[in-house]
Amino acid sequence: MYPSLGLISILSSAAGVLSASVPYKQTTTLVTPQVVHTFPNGTNMENLAVRASGQILCTIITGPDLFQVEPIVDSPATLVHSFDGYETLFGIAEVDADQFYVLAGNASAATLTSVPGSWSAFHVDMTSFDSTGEATIEKVADFPDALLLNGMGLLNKEEGLVYIADPFAGAISILNVNTGDNYVAINNSLTVPAAPFTTPLGVNGVHVFQQPDGPLYVYFSNTAQSLLARMPINATGAPIGDAEVVASGIIADDFTFDLAGNVLQAVIGSDEIVKINPETGTVTVLAGSPNNTELRSVSAAQFGRLSNDSTTLFVTLNGGNLGEGGPVVPGAVKMLELGPALA
């Protein structure tokens, strides 16, 4: 029997129960999300990456489609590429200028199943897209042992290394995008799916951050365990110390960092964006609420890259489209003008 994606809906419906115990300390006025683009009903947005030109690439679980939207309110959406032979797209990361990598596989929101071994990584070269309307697509690697490939984060630009999270297997792999070589690098008690939920979604988002003159860390969220953790690593991605919990009680999906090293976390279970100080563990709600659908099942976040939107956070919403449990709205890309909220 294939692992089920449907249990993520349990997390969403349980958000109201969890919210009373989440260690939130709200210290800022909530930011009102603005709509960049709303996709058709039933569309489940998953992840995004921002080009140096400002445009946003976004992936969809309910179809093998990569779209581009403009970093403005009420943007149109342009199809970049549809990956024939696959049913879904998950993680996306930029390794070099306009050189993106995406994860494709066979996982159906309609049947709530994932096909183990169906997963692949593709190179998406956007260099000529603006002039020709076409991206250059090339398969990098197949993953015959993968159960479901989800989050992706840049590890080492010079060596072409990225981290890839498999939440069903509870493991983080390293992929060399230049050679296709890949292997499991991290698998511990904080990456596997475990209590407080029985969902198979363990490690989800995965990204690297280093303060000036500080240690290099890989950060990762775990949806089932409702936490954000980090682990010191070397330049090759190998752990050089124990993993530690940064924050808990948050039904976490993907995330990003601000310039100060705070984590901007998409909390899919309570429909919120929170800021987490990794040194103190303080969690501050910046936008969203389990009491409305403004950020319904928010799944990922990235900052703008233009001079006029560097404090604007762009987010994807799956809209509650993964099975029963709570309200369902169309998947969307939205923007949050954080500004003073980052102070």
Secondary structure, DSSP 8 states (H G I E B T S, - for coil): ----STTHHHHHHTHHHHTTTS-B---S-----EEEEE--TT--EEEEEE-TTS-EEEEESSSSEEEEE-SSTT--EEEEEE-TT-SEEEEEEEEETTEEEEEEE-EETTTTEE-TT-EEEEEEE-TTHHHHS--EEEEEEEETT-S----EEEEETTTTEEEEEETTTTEEEEEETTT--EEEEE--TTTS--TT---S--EEEEEEEE-TTS-EEEEEEETTTTEEEEEEB-TTS-B-S--EEEEES--EEEEEE-TTS-EEEEETTTTEEEEE-TTT--EEEEEE-TTSSTTTTEEEEEE--STTSTTEEEEEE-TT-SSSSS-----EEEEEE-GGGG-
